[in-house]
Amino acid sequence: QVQLVESGGGLVQAGGSLRLSCVVSGGTVSGYTLGWFRQYPGKEREFVAAISRISSSTMYADSTEGRFTISRDYGKNTVYLQMNSLKPEDTAIYYCAADRSSHPTVSRTRHGYDYWGQGTQVTASS
C-alpha cells in the first residue's frame, strides 16, 4: 500500500518561502504522477501543481505559476513543492497525492488521484 507523508509546512510572512516535502513509501516516485493540492476551510481541494509520471513535465494552477515549483528526487523517493513569494491567500492545508494510472493526461482534479497524504498547514501572514 502506497503511503504519502508530507512535512515542511509552517508560518511565514507574506513574501517568504517554504518547501514542502512528501515522502513516498510502498512505491517509487517514478511510478506515479504526483500532485499537490490545497484546501481552504469549507472548500473543495484545489489543484496546485503536478509532475507527470510519463514525461516528467510539470503543470501549475494559474495562481501558483511562476511562484511554485514541483520536483522529485528519485534517490530520496520524495516529491517537493518549493513555494516562493507566498501570499496570504496561499494559506491552506496542502496535500500530496499520487495517481497510479498510466493515463498520459495529468489530472487537475482530486478525483484523478488514488493516494493522499495527511496534509500540512501553510500559513502566510500579512
N, C-alpha and C positions, 0 to 999 in steps of 0.2 A: 504494500500500500504506500502510495506516494504521500509524503508529508512535507509541508512548507512551513518554515518558521521565520517570521520577519523580526527585524530589530533595527535600531537606529533612529527611531522617532524621538521627538522631544520638543522643547520650547525654544524658539529662536525669534529674534527680532526681524521685522519686515526688512527685506533686502539681504538677509543672511542665507546660509546654505545648510543643507543636511544631506546625508547619504543614507538611504535605506538599503538594507541587505535582506536577502531571502535565501536561506539555505535549503536545498532540496535533498531529501533523503528518500530511499526506496526507488530511486530513479536517477537519471542524469539530466543535466540542463540541456544536453544536446538532443534529448529525446522528446522534448515538448516545446510548443510555442508558449512563451512566458509573458505574462502581462502584469501590470499594476493597475489597480482601481482605487477609487476613494469613495467614501460615503459620508455625507453630511447627515446630521440628526433628522430623522423623519423622511429621508430621501432614499431613492434607489442608488445602488452603487453605480458610479460612472467611470468610464474608461479614462485612463491617464496615459498609458504607453504600453507597447508590446514589442517583442522581438521574435521574429519568425523562426520556427524550428528548421524549416527547409532552406530558406535563402539567407537567414540572419539579417534580413532587412528589418528596420525599425519603423515604427509609426507612433504618432503622438496625437493627443487631443489638441484642438486649436488653442486651448487655454494654456497648454504646457509647452507647446512647440517653441524651441529656442531657449527655454529656461531649464527644462528637464532632459536628462539623458539616461536611457536604459542600456545596460550592458550585462554580459555574463562572463563568468570565469569558470572555464571547464575544470581546471585543477582543483578549485575550491567548491565546485558544484553549487555555485551561488549566482544569483541574479541581483543586480544593483539598480537603484534609481537615484541618480545624482540630481538634487534639486537646488537650483541657484535662483537668486533674485526672488526669494519667497515673498508672497503677498498674504495679507490676512485672509483672503478668500481661498487660499490653499489649505487653510485649517480644516482637518478632517481626519478620519481614520483611514489609513492606507492598507490595502490588502494585496498580497501577491497571489497570482493564480497561474495554473498550468492547464494547457489544452493538450490532451493525448492524441487527438486525431491527426491524420496526415493531410488534412484539407489544406490546399495552397493558400487560401484566403485567411488572413488573420482576422479574428473576430474582435469587434469593438463592443460587444455586449457580454454581460455576465453569463448569459446562457451558453456561450461558446466555450466555457472553461469547466473542467471537471474537478479540479482540486483547488483548495483555498487555504491560505494561512489564517491565523487568528486575528491579524490586524495589528497595526501600531499607530499610536496617536501622533499626529504632527500638528503643532500649534505655532503660527506665525503671528506675533503680536505687533500691533501698530504703535 
